[in-house]
Amino acid sequence: MTFRTSLLAAVALGATTFAASAALAQEPGPLEVTLFAINDFHGNLKPPSGGIKIKDPADPAKTVAVPAGGSEAMATLIKGKRAAVKNSVFVAAGDLVGATPLLSALFADEPTIESLSLMGLELSAVGNHEFDKGATELLRKQNGGCQSDKSCLALHPFLGAKFQYLAASVIDTATNQPILPPTAIRTFDGVPIGFVGLPLKGTPAMVKPSGIAGLEFRDEAETINAAVADLKAQGVETVVVLIHEGGFPTGDYDDCPGISGPIVDIVKKLDPAVRVVVSGHTHKAYLCRIDDRLVTSGDKYGTIVTEIDLKLDAATKKLVEAKAANLIVRTAELAKDPDQSALIAAYERVAAPMMNRPVGRITATMERIEIPTADTALGNLVADAMLAAARTGDKGGAEIAFTNPGGIRMTLAKSNEEGTVTYGDLFATLPFGNSLVTTTLTGAEIHAILERQWEGQSKPKVLQVSAGFGYAWRETAAPGARVDPASIRLDGEVIDPARSYRVVINDFLADGGDGFVQFKAGRDPVSGDTLLDAMEAHVAGSNPVAPPATGRIVKLD
């Protein structure tokens, strides 16, 4: 080979190498998108007492409480994180409102909708608590408008959420269409990501039936897969599910050595295009892999923001990688977002006189716990307050009171030496706005209601009962025969199956809530005070209040 030929060959090789290198340099890398997710915020604009419990870094066998949550710190965390990435979406998995502290609930949860809109939330699944006040009120929260003189005009007209609720599985039976959009698409550099949002199928058992009349809540997995097919038809290859259903992990807030619960079976039935599932409902925190899909949940009350990093192939539009971190919203380390602080302060100026008004005193903390076998001190206190409020003839002439354990939201804490209880404290314990209904039931109907506590329930729902009433039951007995009729007593006397008794319940149970459809058979109903007013009167009149003794319900085996 001559020198000239060699030189030309070298030049050609160099040109080829340069062209290949240039092409390689121009070849795009994966598209990166970050999701920021929350769930079960429940209107906690202020940090919840107790923060979040995590494993003690110094001793994993123990737990420590970390001050966390609230909209001021959460907004600071999210805004800072979003500013550091090019592509992001802020999403939620439901129960943003409902069962909220007084600061939000006093104004029909409009402060929470405004707070999250101000924070930049874009999409959220509806949860069961979004239906606490019925479907009409949910649509008002989405679209705006006035509910009552308690809300909307407190500061300014309510314009509705700036984020979009998704409700793929909630079908209006008159139109056979979802009551809210089932899906949404967000596109980044030409690559679409689809989102499906929905509540758990069991929502109807958790809310007042009258509030969701005419609605059907369809199967979660079937709904998601049908929505995925629709998204694929629009060119979407990567789908994220926002679902208000969850699981029960065995690990700490940022891992998942094991998980059980409804979310596991749902995820295993999903279309392969679903690679990320943002879950909620169980108030747990976890980062799991289920059937090779990323499944996350961020505790509750704004204590955690889940950061989900996605990498997508720009050519195929498919997800290449998904990883997540649960970020604790540490109030000691995060500055307060000034916009959130201003919003909170404006509503506090209106609400403070009611929130801080002393009602009475308690001698000890009464824990909010659900015992699937017996009564609790706090449950007994609520039932006793109901009976006292409805005992007189003009209020219904009640002889027995029942209350559902799910209607009690928070521990009634002795937070100072004097044990002072404020109206805000009572509201936090009983935030659902229930009213009392006194109705007539026979002894046989009461027995059937007691048996219902274990029949047709996802978990036992042991009603709390008033003083003077009690019974014994056996777990090993056959369904429908767990309660010994001879043990059902009122003031020491065995309940007569044929005799009529006046029973006071809340309006949720009166409407057949929690599956107790037998209450709907009650006769001669008399509406009474609100449950909160009954509790206030009882605490004020018994000042100070000691925890009622337990043992009204006895498990024999």
N, C-alpha and C positions, 0 to 999 in steps of 0.2 A: 504494500500500500504506500502510495506517495505521500509526501508531507501535506500536499494540497488536499488529497482525498481524506487523510486523517483529520485535517483541520475542519473540513466540511462536515465530516461525521460527528465530530465533537460538538460543533455548533448546533447541528440538528438534534443531537441527544440533549444538549443543554436546553434548547428551545422546548423540546418535548417535556423535559423534567419541569421546566418553569411553568409550562401550560398546565401540567398536571397539578403542580403545587398551587397555582392560582385558582384552578377549579376547586381544589380541596379547601382552600381558604374561603372561597365564596359559598361553599356548601353550608346551608343553615344548620344550626344546632337545634335541639328540641325547644319547643315553645314552653315557657315557664309561666304558670299561673298560680297564684296563692289564694286559697279560700280562708276566710276567717269566720268561725262558726260559734254560735252560742245556742243554748237550749234552756228551757224552764226558767226564764228570767223572773217571771211572776212579779213584775212591777217593783223590783227591789232597787229603786233609785238611790237609796242610801245603803251602805254596806250592811249586810245581815249580821246580827249578833252571832258570834261563834265562828264567823269566817268559814274556812274549809278545813277539814281534818285530813291530814296526810300522815304517812309513816314518818316517824322521827328519824332524820338522817343520822343521828348519833346512836340510835338504838331502834332498828326496824321492827322490833317486837312491840314497840310502843307507838302511839300516835301523838301528834301535836296539832294544835289549832293555829292556823295562819290567818291573820286579819286579811280579808279579801272581799272583793265584790263592789257593787254599786256602780252607777252610771258614770260618775265623775272619773274614777280611775280607769274604768273599762274603755271609755271614749279616748282617753289619753293613750292607752296601750294600742288600741286599734288604729287610731290616726297616725301614730308614730310608725307602726309596722307597715301600714299601707303606703306611707310616703317613701318607704325604703325599697318598694318593689314596683315594677312597671305595670304588671297586670294583676288585678285582685278583684274579689267579690266578697261581700259581707253577707252571710246567710244565717238562718236560724231554723231550729227544728221544733218550734211550737211552744205553747204555754208561755208566751210572752206576757200575757195578761191573765187575770183571774186569780183568785186566792192571793190578792195583793195587799201590801200594807196600806194603812189608812191614807197616807199621802197620795197614793195613786187611786185607790178605790173610792175615796170621797168624791172624786171628779170623774167617775165612770171610766177610770183607767186611761183617760185622755193624756195625762202627763207622761205615761209610759210610751204611748204611741208617738207622742211628740219627741220624747227623748231619743228613742231608737231611730226615728226619722232624721233627727238632727245629727245623730251619730253616723249616718250613712248606711244603715241597713238597707239591703236591696230586695231580698227574697226570704220568705219564711213559710214553712209548713204551718197549717193550723193544728193546734193541739186540742185535747178534750176541753181544757179550761177556756179556750176561745169561745166555746158554746155555753158557758155558765149562764149567760143571760139570754141565750137563744140565738138562732141564726140571724134574725133581723138585726140584733145589736152587733153581731160580728160584721155584718155588711156595713153598718154605720161606722164602725171603727175603720173599715177599709176606705169608705167613700166620703165620710164626713157627715156633718149635720148634728142637730141638738137632740140629746136624750131627755133631759129634764133641766129644771132650774138648778140642780146640784152641779151640773157639768156644763160644758160648752161655753157658758157665759161667765164663768169664774174669772177668766182673764181675757179671753177673746173667742170668737167663733171657732169651732173645731172643724178643721179642713180635711181630716182623715189621714190615713197613713201614706207616707211618701214611698214606702216599700210595698211590695206586692205579696199578699197572702196566696198560697197555692193549696188547693183542696181537691186533688185528683179523684179521691174515692168517695167524696160527699156528693151524692146525686139527688137532685130535685126530681121526685118521682113523677111530677106533672109534666116535666119537659124531657126527662131522661138525660139531663145535662148536669155537669158539675156546677155548684153554686158559685165557685170562684175558678180562675184558670187552673188547669191541672199541671201545666208545665211552663217553663220559661227557657229561653236560649240567650246565652251571652257569647259574643264572638270576639276573639282576640287575634289580630293579624290574619284574619280570614279563617280562623279555626273556631268552630262552634263547640260550646259545651252545653249540654242539655241538663235541666234541673226538673225533677219531679218532686212535688210536695204533697203530703197527706197525713192524716191523723191515724191513730190506731182504730181497728175495726170495732173494738169494744167501747167506743165513746158513748153510745146510747145508754149504757148501763151506768154511766158516771155523771150524767147531766139530767136536768128535768125533761121528761119525755115531751111535755107540751112545747118546750122551746125548740125542738127539732122535729116537730110533726111534719110529715111529708118529705122527710129526708131519708135516704138510704146510705149506710156506711158500708162500702164494699170491701172485699178481701184485699189485704195489702199487697201481697205478691202478685195476684192476678191484675190488680190495678196498675201496678208499676210496670209490669211486662207489656201491657197494652199501651201504656204511655210511651214506653221505649220504642215500640214499633212505629208509633206516630212520629217520634223524634227522628228515627232513622230515615223515615220517608222524607224528612226535611234536610237530610244530609248530615245529621249528627251521629258521630261514632263514639263519643264519650259522654256518659250520663252519670250525674251525681244525684243521689236520692236524699231528700230531706224528709225524715219520717219521725212522727211523734210516737215512737215505740222504742223500747230498749231492752237492756239485759242487766244481769247481775254479775259483775266481775269478781275475781278473787284477789286481784293485785292492787297496786296503788293507783293514784290518779293518772299516771302516765305510762301504764303498761297493761298487760292482759294475759297473765299466765293461764287463765281459764275464764270462761263466761258461759252463763246459762240464761234462759229466759226466752221470751217470744221472738226477739230480734234474730236469734240464731236460725230458727226454722225459716223465717221470712227471707233472710239473706241467701240461704241455700237454694231457694226456688227462683232466684232472680236471673234475668237475661244476662249473658256474658258481657254485654255492653256496660252494665252497671259495675263500676269498679270502686266507687267510693260511696259510703252510706254515712250520713250525719244523723245520729239518733238522739233520743231523749226519753222523757217520761219517767224513768226510774230514779232520777236525781242522783245518778252515779257518774263517775268519771272513768273513762277507759279509752285505750287505743288498741284495737284488736285487729287481727287478721282472721276472717271467717270465710272459708271457701275461696281463699286467695283474693279477698277483697278487703280494703281498708274500711273499718267500722269505728266511728268515733262517738264520744259523748263527753260533754263538758260540765258535769256536776249540776249546779243549780244556782239561781239568784245572782248570776253574773260573777261568780267566783273564778271561773275559768273561761278563757277564750282559746278555742282550738285553732291552731295554725296548720293548714294542710297545703303542702307543696306538691303541685302537679307538674309533670313533664309530658308534653304531647308531641307526637311526630307530626310536623307541619304538613307532610305529604299525605299520610294516611288518615290524619285527624284523630288517631287513636292514642289512648293513654299509654305512656311508656313506663312511668314511675309515679307512685304516690306515697308520700310519707307525711307524718303528722307529729305535732308536739302539743301537749296541753299546757298552756301558759297560765299560771296563777296570776290573777289580777291583784297584786300585792299593794294594798292601800298604803303601807308604810314607805313604799319605794316609788310610787307613781304620783305625779302631780295631779291636782284636780283640774279637769277640763273646765275652762271658764264659761263656756256656753252651757254646759250641763249644770254648773253651779248656779248660774243665773236663772235657769229654768226651775230648778229645785227651790231656790230662794223665793221666787215669785209665788209658787204654789204653797210653800210653807207659811208665808205671811197670811194666807187665807185660812189654812188648815190648822195652824199651831194652837189657837185657843181651844179647839175641840180635842186635838191630839193630846195635849198636855194637861187636860182637866183631870184632877184626882177624883177617883170614884170611891175607893175604899182601901182596905189593907188585907194582905194575906199573911199567914204565919209561916208558910213554907212554899217552896217551888212545887208546882204540879206539872209533871212531865207529860208532853204529848207523845203517847206511845199507843200502838195498836197491838193489843194482846189477843191472839186468835182463840183464847180459851176462857177469858174472864173479863171482869170490869176493871176500870182504872179510877184513880182518885179524880182526875180531871174530867173524865167522862161522867162520873157520878155527880160532880159539881154542876156540870151543864144540864144533866137530866133533872137534878133537883131544882135548878133555877127555872126550867121549863114548867115543872109541876107547880111551883109556887106562883108563877105568873098566870096559870090557867086554871087554878083550883076553884076560884069563885064562880058562881053560876053565870054571871054576866060575861065571863071570859071563857066559858066552856064547861065548867064543872069537872075538870080532869081528876082522875084517880091514879093514873099511871102515866109516866113519861118514857118515851124511847127516843134516843138520838143515834145517828149513824156515826161511827168512828171517823170516817173520812170528812165529816163536817167540822171536825176540830183540827185546826191547821197548825197551831204553834203552841209550844210550852207556855204556861202562865208562870212567869219567873218572879221570884222574890229578888228584885234587883237592887234593893237598898236595905239598910238596917231596919227601917220602919215598915218595910213591906208594902209601900204605897203602890197601888195599881191605878194606872191612868186609863182613860177611855181608849187611847191608842193601844195600850197593852191588851185590853179586852178585844178590840177590833182585830188585832193580829192573831188572836186565838180563834175568833169566829168571824172570818172576813167575807162570808158568802152572801150576806144580806138576806138570810132566810127569815121567814115569819112563821109563827106558830099556828097550827091547825088542830083543834080538838074534835075528835070524831068518836062514833060508837062502834065497838067491836065486841063480838061474843068471846067467851073464854076459849071456845074451840078455834076461833079465828086467831086469837092471840097465840095459841099453841102452834098453829100452822105458820105464823110469822116467825116464831122462834126457831122452828125447824128450817125455815128458809135461809137462816144464817149460814148454813153449810151446803145447801142444795142450789145447784146452778150458779155457783159463784166461782170466780177465778181463784179466789182465796177466801177463807172464812171472814165474814163481816159480822162481828159480834156487836149487836146493839147495846149501847149503854143504857142503864135503867135507873129509875128514880128510887129514892128511899122507900122502904116498905114493901117493895116488889122484889122477887127473886125466884131462882129455879136452879135445878141441878141437871147435868147432862153427861152423856158418855160418848166419847169419841169412837169407841169400838162398836157402838150400836148401829143397827141398820139405818140407812138414810130414811128420814121421815119418822124415825122412832128414837132419836137421840135424847130428846127431852122427856123426862118422866113426868106425866101429867100431874101426878100426886105431889110433885115437888114445886109446882108453879103456885106461888102463894102471894097474896096481897094482905099486908098487915096480919100475917100469921095464919090466914085462912086459905085453904086450897081454892084455886080459881074454879068456878063452876062453868063447865063447857057451854051451858045453855044460857047463862046470865049475860046481860049486856054490861059493858064497862066503858067509861069515858076515858079515852086515851089521847094524850097530846103528843104530837110529833112536829117536825118541821115540814114546810111545804114541799121540800124536795122528796121526802119520804111519802108524803100524802099523794104526790103525783106518780108514785111507783118507782122512785129512784133507787139505785143500788140493787135493782132486781126485786124489791119488796112490793110486788104487784098487789099483794093481799091488802095493803093499806088503802088501795083505791076503792075497796069495797066498803069502806067506812061510811056510816050514815050520820045524818044530822050534823054536818061539819059547821064549826064556829071558828072564824078567823080571829086571831089574837094579836098580841104584841109581836114586834120583831124579836128574834132570838137574842140579838145584842142588847135590846132594851131589857129583856127579861134577866139576862146575865148581869147587867149593870144594877138593876134593882136588887137582885139577890146579894151581890157583893156588898153594895152599900148598906143593905138592911142587916147583914150578918157581920158587920165590921167589928173585929177582924174575922176573916174566913180561914178556917183550918181545913186541910185536905180531908174530904169525907172518907170514912173507912171503906175498904174494899171487902169483897166476899159476898156480894149480892148474887153473883153468878159463880157456881161451883162446878168444877170438872171432877167427876167421880173416878176416872181411870187414867 
